[in-house]
């Protein structure tokens, strides 16, 4: 099966339900499994095996520029922010051209670790907010695709032990 070239359009970003038009350049968060190194006699080397937990999750929110209102938005309530980023995902269809396939929404809840300082310069000053994330959820038009909620112990899709991993017996 061939995969289509995918483009994303009509991006929007809301921070604490305030729309940031043309101000947020990118949002990145990369969940990573905690792993344990497994080594055994007769093996040809070490393997890293996920232990079922996740590393602490951080997100970066890259701003094109900041204003004094951003300092207020990112520091009120102890630095807590709720981010909602959404876009249309389109795939290339050779018979009809580019068409809309789906809408994707990413929600991130957490705390800003490095509030922006106001900069007194003639030039725009880029700023990247570093967030300590306690919940992330990704969904599309058909429902939830992925979720990690570190506070409530929710993970989606749920783990299914023994349904396609390795079993190690000692």
C-alpha positions, 0 to 999 in steps of 0.5 A: 500500500502506498502512502500519500504525501501529507501536508498540513494547512490552516494551523491555529493555536490557542493558549488558555483559549486565547488565539495566537494568530501568526505568533506561534511558529511550532509546537513539539513534544516527543513522548519517550518510553523508559527502557531497560538494557537487557543483556544475556549470556549467548546474546550478541549484544545488548537490547533496550526494552521498554518497561511500560513507563514514560520519561518526563514529557517536555514540550517546546512552544516556539514563538515568532515574537512576544509581547507583555501580554504573553508574559501575563498569559504564560505566568498567571496561575503559577505558569499553568497553560492549556494549549490547543493546536489544530490543523487540516491534514491533506493528502495528495490525490493524483485524480482530484488534486490536494484534498482535505482528509482530516482535522487534527487537534493536539491538546497539551496541559502543563507548566511553563518553566521559563517565562518570557522576559520583555526584550527592548530591541528594534528587532523581533526576538524569538522565544521558546517556552519550555513546558513540563507536560502533565497531559497530552491528547491527540485526536482527529475527526473520528476521535482520540488517537493518543493520550498520556495523562501522567496525573491520572495514569491514563494512557491511550491506546491502552497497553495490551500485555503480551499482544505483540511484544517480547516475553522474557522468562528468567 
